[in-house]
Amino acid sequence: MNQVELDQSIARLVDKKTEWARKPITEKRALLEALRGKSAAVAERWVNAAIKAKGLEKLPLVAGEEWIAGPWALLHGINGLIETLAFLEKGEKRPLRQVRTRANGQVIVDMFPLTTFDRLLLSGFRSEVWMELGVTT
């Protein structure tokens, strides 16, 4: 993918964000479940292509890193989204790790790691969402 194609893809995502936000939760879950299945179906080819592109065919132990950085990361993220939608379908909020408020009133939510598994497998990685001013959890 070149820069023009990347810019076009991002523009398409921006154009579709409201449409996605308005989709019923059940439809979002169905789309994510389909994406999960299709991604899993090509995971091995994905890893093999990454290994070949990097010239790592003679380093079989590197394959594990390619699995974690590629298909596993995507599938784990998709599973997290599906789990969150399941909470929302039941009218519940997904439990959050920590929510804090800056002096200016901006809310910050710790998003990752969420589970003990995440903390053990991806030690040192973390993410948080900084809400727009006026947006709360």
Contact map, one row per residue, 1 for C-alpha under 8 A:
11101100000000000000000000000000000000000000000000000000000000000000000000000000000000000000000000000000000000000000000000000000000000000
11111100000000000000000000000000000000000000000000000000000000000000000000000000000000000000000000000000000000000000000000000000000000000
11111110000000000000000000000000000000000000000000000000000000000000000000000000000000000000000000000000000000000000000000000000000000000
01111111000000000000000000000000000000000000000000000000000000000000000000000000000000000000000000000000000000000000000000000000000000000
11111111100000000000000000000000000000000000000000000000000000000000000000000000000000000000000000000000000000000000000000000000000000000
11111111110000000000000000000000000000000000000000000000000000000000000000000000000000000000000000000000000000000000000000000000000000000
00111111111000000000000000000000000000000000000000000000000000000000000000000000000000000000000000000000000000000000000000000000000000000
00011111111100000000000000000000000000000000000000000000000000000000000000000000000000000000000000000000000000000000000000000000000000000
00001111111110000000000000000000000000000000000000000000000000000000000000000000000000000000000000000000000000000000000000000000000000000
00000111111111000000000000000000000000000000000000000000000000000000000000000000000000000000000000000000000000000000000000000000000000000
00000011111111100000000000000000000000000000000000000000000000000000000000000000000000000000000000000000000000000000000000000000000000000
00000001111111110000000000000000000000000000000000000000000000000000000000000000000000000000000000000000000000000000000000000000000000000
00000000111111111000000000000000000000000000000000000000000000000000000000000000000000000000000000000000000000000000000000000000000000000
00000000011111111000000000000000000000000000000000000000000000000000000000000000000000000000000000000000000000000000000000000000000000000
00000000001111111100000000000000000000000000000000000000000000000000000000000000000000000000000000000000000000000000000000000000000000000
00000000000111111111000000000000000000000000000000000000000000000000000000000000000000000000000000000000000000000000000000000000000000000
00000000000011111111100000000000000000000000000000000000000000000000000000000000000000000000000000000000000000000000000000000000000000000
00000000000000111111110000000000000000000000000000000000000000000000000000000000000000000000000000000000000000000000000000000000000000000
00000000000000011111111000000000000000000000000000000000000000000000000000000000000000000000000000000000000000000000000000000000000000000
00000000000000011111111000010000000000000000000000000000000000000000000000000000000000000000000000000000000000000000000000000000000000000
00000000000000001111111000000000000000000000000000000000000000000000000000000000000000000000000000000000000000000000000000000000000000000
00000000000000000111111100000000000000000000000000000000000000000000000000000000000000000000000000000000000000000000000000000000000000000
00000000000000000011111110110000000000000000000000000000000000000000000000000000000000000000000000000000000000000000000000000000000000000
00000000000000000000011111110000000000000000000000000000000000000000000000000000000000000000000000000000000000000000000000000000000000000
00000000000000000000001111111000000000000000000000000000000000000000000000000000000010011000000000000000000000000000000000000000000000000
00000000000000000000000111111100000000000000000000000000000000000000000000000000000000001000000000000000000000000000000000000000000000000
00000000000000000000001111111110000000000000000000000000000000000000000000000000000000000000000000000000000000000000000000000000000000000
00000000000000000001001111111111000000000000000000000000000000000000000000000000000010000000000000000000000000000000000000000000000000000
00000000000000000000000011111111100000000000000000000000000000000000000000000000010010000000000000000000000000000000000000000000000000000
00000000000000000000000001111111110000000000000000000000000000000000000000000000000000000000000000000000000000000000000000000000000000000
00000000000000000000000000111111111000000000000000000000000000000000000000000000000000000000000000000000000000000000000000000000000000000
00000000000000000000000000011111111100000000000000000000000000000000000000000100110000000000000000000000000000000000000000000000000000000
00000000000000000000000000001111111110000000000000000000000000000000000000000100010000000000000000000000000000000000000000000000000000000
00000000000000000000000000000111111111000000000000000000000000000000000000000000000000000000000000000000000000000000000000000000000000000
00000000000000000000000000000011111111100000000000000000000000000000000000000000000000000000000000000000000000000000000000000000000000000
00000000000000000000000000000001111111110000000000000000000000000000000000100110000000000000000000000000000000000000000000000000000000000
00000000000000000000000000000000111111111000000000000000000000000000000000000000000000000000000000000000000000000000000000000000000000000
00000000000000000000000000000000011111111100000000000000000000000000000000000000000000000000000000000000000000000000000000000000000000000
00000000000000000000000000000000001111111110000000000000000000000000001000100000000000000000000000000000000000000000000000000000000000000
00000000000000000000000000000000000111111110000000000000000000000000001000100000000000000000000000000000000000000000000000000000000000000
00000000000000000000000000000000000011111111000000000000000000000000000000000000000000000000000000000000000000000000000000000000000000000
00000000000000000000000000000000000001111111110000000000000000000000000000000000000000000000000000000000000000000000000000000000000000000
00000000000000000000000000000000000000111111111000000000000000000000001000000000000000000000000000000000000000000000000000000000000000000
00000000000000000000000000000000000000001111111100000000000000000000000000000000000000000000000000000000000000000000000000000000000000000
00000000000000000000000000000000000000000111111110000000000000000000000000000000000000000000000000000000000000000000000000000000000000000
00000000000000000000000000000000000000000111111111000000000000000000011000000000000000000000000000000000000000000000000000000000000000000
00000000000000000000000000000000000000000011111111100000000000100110011000000000000000000000000000000000000000000000000000000000000000000
00000000000000000000000000000000000000000001111111110000000000000000000000000000000000000000000000000000000000000000000000000000000000000
00000000000000000000000000000000000000000000111111111000000000000000000000000000000000000000000000000000000000000000000000000000000000000
00000000000000000000000000000000000000000000011111111100000000000100000000000000000000000000000000000000000000000000000000000000000000000
00000000000000000000000000000000000000000000001111111111100001100100000000000000000000000000000000000000000000000000000000000000000000000
00000000000000000000000000000000000000000000000111111111100000000000000000000000000000000000000000000000000000000000000000000000000000000
00000000000000000000000000000000000000000000000011111111000000000000000000000000000000000000000000000000000000000000000000000000000000000
00000000000000000000000000000000000000000000000001111111000000000000000000000000000000000000000000000000000000000000000000000000000000000
00000000000000000000000000000000000000000000000000111111110000000000000000000000000000000000000000000000000000000000000000000000000000000
00000000000000000000000000000000000000000000000000111111111101000000000000000000000000000000000000000000000000000000000000000000000000000
00000000000000000000000000000000000000000000000000110011111100000000000000000000000000000000000000000000000000000000000000000000000000000
00000000000000000000000000000000000000000000000000000011111100000000000000000000000000000000000000000000000000000000000000000000000000000
00000000000000000000000000000000000000000000000000000001111111100000000000000000000000000000000000000000000000000000000000000000000000000
00000000000000000000000000000000000000000000000000000001111111100000000000000000000000000000000000000000000000000000000000000000000000000
00000000000000000000000000000000000000000000000000000000001111111000000000000000000000000000000000000000000000000000000000000000000000000
00000000000000000000000000000000000000000000000000100001001111111100000000000000000000000000000000000000000000000000000000000000000000000
00000000000000000000000000000000000000000000001000100000001111111110000000000000000000000000000000000000000000000000000000000000000000000
00000000000000000000000000000000000000000000000000000000000011111111000000000000000000000000000000000000000000000000000000000000000000000
00000000000000000000000000000000000000000000000000000000000011111111100000000000000000000000000000000000000000000000000000000000000000000
00000000000000000000000000000000000000000000001001100000000001111111111000000000000000000000000000000000000000000000000000000000000000000
00000000000000000000000000000000000000000000001000000000000000111111111100000000000000000000000000000000000000000000000000000000000000000
00000000000000000000000000000000000000000000000000000000000000011111111110000000000000000000000000000000000000000000000000000000000000000
00000000000000000000000000000000000000000000000000000000000000001111111110000000000000000000000000000000000000000000000000000000000000000
00000000000000000000000000000000000000000000011000000000000000000111111111000000000000000000000000000000000000000000000000000000000000000
00000000000000000000000000000000000000110010011000000000000000000111111111100000000000000000000000000000000000000000000000000000000000000
00000000000000000000000000000000000000000000000000000000000000000011111111110000000000000000000000000000000000000000000000000000000000000
00000000000000000000000000000000000000000000000000000000000000000001111111111000000000000000000000000000000000000000000000000000000000000
00000000000000000000000000000000000000000000000000000000000000000000011111111100000000000000000000000000000000000000000000000000000000000
00000000000000000000000000000000000100110000000000000000000000000000001111111110000000000000000000000000000000000000000000000000000000000
00000000000000000000000000000000000000000000000000000000000000000000000111111111000000000000000000000000000000000000000000000000000000000
00000000000000000000000000000000000000000000000000000000000000000000000011111111100000000000000000000000000000000000000000000000000000000
00000000000000000000000000000001100100000000000000000000000000000000000001111111110000000000000000000000000000000000000000000000000000000
00000000000000000000000000000000000100000000000000000000000000000000000000111111111000000000000000000000000000000000000000000000000000000
00000000000000000000000000000000000000000000000000000000000000000000000000011111111100000000000000000000000000000000000000000000000000000
00000000000000000000000000000001000000000000000000000000000000000000000000001111111110000000000000000000000000000000000000000000000000000
00000000000000000000000000001001100000000000000000000000000000000000000000000111111111000000000000000000000000000000000000000000000000000
00000000000000000000000000000000000000000000000000000000000000000000000000000011111111100000000000000000000000000000000000000000000000000
00000000000000000000000000000000000000000000000000000000000000000000000000000001111111110000110000000000000000000000000000000000000000000
00000000000000000000000010011000000000000000000000000000000000000000000000000000111111111000000000000000000000000000000000000000000000000
00000000000000000000000000000000000000000000000000000000000000000000000000000000011111111100000000000000000000000000000000000000000000000
00000000000000000000000000000000000000000000000000000000000000000000000000000000001111111111110000000000000000000000000000000000000000000
00000000000000000000000010000000000000000000000000000000000000000000000000000000000111111111110000000000000000000000000000000000000000000
00000000000000000000000011000000000000000000000000000000000000000000000000000000000011111111000000000000000000000000000000000000000000000
00000000000000000000000000000000000000000000000000000000000000000000000000000000000001111111000000000000000000000000000000000000000000000
00000000000000000000000000000000000000000000000000000000000000000000000000000000000000111111100000000000000000000000000000000000000000000
00000000000000000000000000000000000000000000000000000000000000000000000000000000000000111111110000000000000000000000000000000000000000000
00000000000000000000000000000000000000000000000000000000000000000000000000000000000100110011111000000000000000000000000000000000000000000
00000000000000000000000000000000000000000000000000000000000000000000000000000000000100110001111100000000000000000000000000000000000000000
00000000000000000000000000000000000000000000000000000000000000000000000000000000000000000000111110000000000000000000000000000000000000000
00000000000000000000000000000000000000000000000000000000000000000000000000000000000000000000011111100000000011100100000000000000000000000
00000000000000000000000000000000000000000000000000000000000000000000000000000000000000000000001111100000000011100100000000000000000000000
00000000000000000000000000000000000000000000000000000000000000000000000000000000000000000000000111110000000011000000000000000000000000000
00000000000000000000000000000000000000000000000000000000000000000000000000000000000000000000000111111000001111000000000000000000000000000
00000000000000000000000000000000000000000000000000000000000000000000000000000000000000000000000001111100001110000000000000000000000000000
00000000000000000000000000000000000000000000000000000000000000000000000000000000000000000000000000111111111100000000000000000000000000000
00000000000000000000000000000000000000000000000000000000000000000000000000000000000000000000000000011111111100000000000000000000000000000
00000000000000000000000000000000000000000000000000000000000000000000000000000000000000000000000000001111110000000000000000000000000000000
00000000000000000000000000000000000000000000000000000000000000000000000000000000000000000000000000001111110000000000000000000000000000000
00000000000000000000000000000000000000000000000000000000000000000000000000000000000000000000000000001111111000000000000000000000000011000
00000000000000000000000000000000000000000000000000000000000000000000000000000000000000000000000000001111111100000000000000000000011111100
00000000000000000000000000000000000000000000000000000000000000000000000000000000000000000000000000111100111110000000000000000000011110111
00000000000000000000000000000000000000000000000000000000000000000000000000000000000000000000000000111100011111000000000000000001111000000
00000000000000000000000000000000000000000000000000000000000000000000000000000000000000000000000111110000001111100000000000000001111000000
00000000000000000000000000000000000000000000000000000000000000000000000000000000000000000000000111100000000111111000000000000111100000000
00000000000000000000000000000000000000000000000000000000000000000000000000000000000000000000000110000000000011111100000000000111100000000
00000000000000000000000000000000000000000000000000000000000000000000000000000000000000000000000000000000000001111100010000001111000000000
00000000000000000000000000000000000000000000000000000000000000000000000000000000000000000000000000000000000001111111011001001110000000000
00000000000000000000000000000000000000000000000000000000000000000000000000000000000000000000000110000000000000111111011000000000000000000
00000000000000000000000000000000000000000000000000000000000000000000000000000000000000000000000000000000000000001111111000000000000000000
00000000000000000000000000000000000000000000000000000000000000000000000000000000000000000000000000000000000000001111111100000000000000000
00000000000000000000000000000000000000000000000000000000000000000000000000000000000000000000000000000000000000000011111110000000000000000
00000000000000000000000000000000000000000000000000000000000000000000000000000000000000000000000000000000000000011111111111100000000000000
00000000000000000000000000000000000000000000000000000000000000000000000000000000000000000000000000000000000000001111111111111000000000000
00000000000000000000000000000000000000000000000000000000000000000000000000000000000000000000000000000000000000000001111111100000000000000
00000000000000000000000000000000000000000000000000000000000000000000000000000000000000000000000000000000000000000000111111100000000000000
00000000000000000000000000000000000000000000000000000000000000000000000000000000000000000000000000000000000000001000011111111000000000000
00000000000000000000000000000000000000000000000000000000000000000000000000000000000000000000000000000000000000000000011111111000000000000
00000000000000000000000000000000000000000000000000000000000000000000000000000000000000000000000000000000000000000000001001111100000000000
00000000000000000000000000000000000000000000000000000000000000000000000000000000000000000000000000000000000000011000001001111110000000000
00000000000000000000000000000000000000000000000000000000000000000000000000000000000000000000000000000000000001111000000000011111000000000
00000000000000000000000000000000000000000000000000000000000000000000000000000000000000000000000000000000000001111000000000001111100000000
00000000000000000000000000000000000000000000000000000000000000000000000000000000000000000000000000000000000111110000000000000111110000000
00000000000000000000000000000000000000000000000000000000000000000000000000000000000000000000000000000000000111100000000000000011111000000
00000000000000000000000000000000000000000000000000000000000000000000000000000000000000000000000000000000011110000000000000000001111100000
00000000000000000000000000000000000000000000000000000000000000000000000000000000000000000000000000000000011110000000000000000000111111110
00000000000000000000000000000000000000000000000000000000000000000000000000000000000000000000000000000000011000000000000000000000011111100
00000000000000000000000000000000000000000000000000000000000000000000000000000000000000000000000000000000111000000000000000000000001111100
00000000000000000000000000000000000000000000000000000000000000000000000000000000000000000000000000000000110000000000000000000000001111110
00000000000000000000000000000000000000000000000000000000000000000000000000000000000000000000000000000000011000000000000000000000001111111
00000000000000000000000000000000000000000000000000000000000000000000000000000000000000000000000000000000001000000000000000000000001001111
00000000000000000000000000000000000000000000000000000000000000000000000000000000000000000000000000000000001000000000000000000000000000111
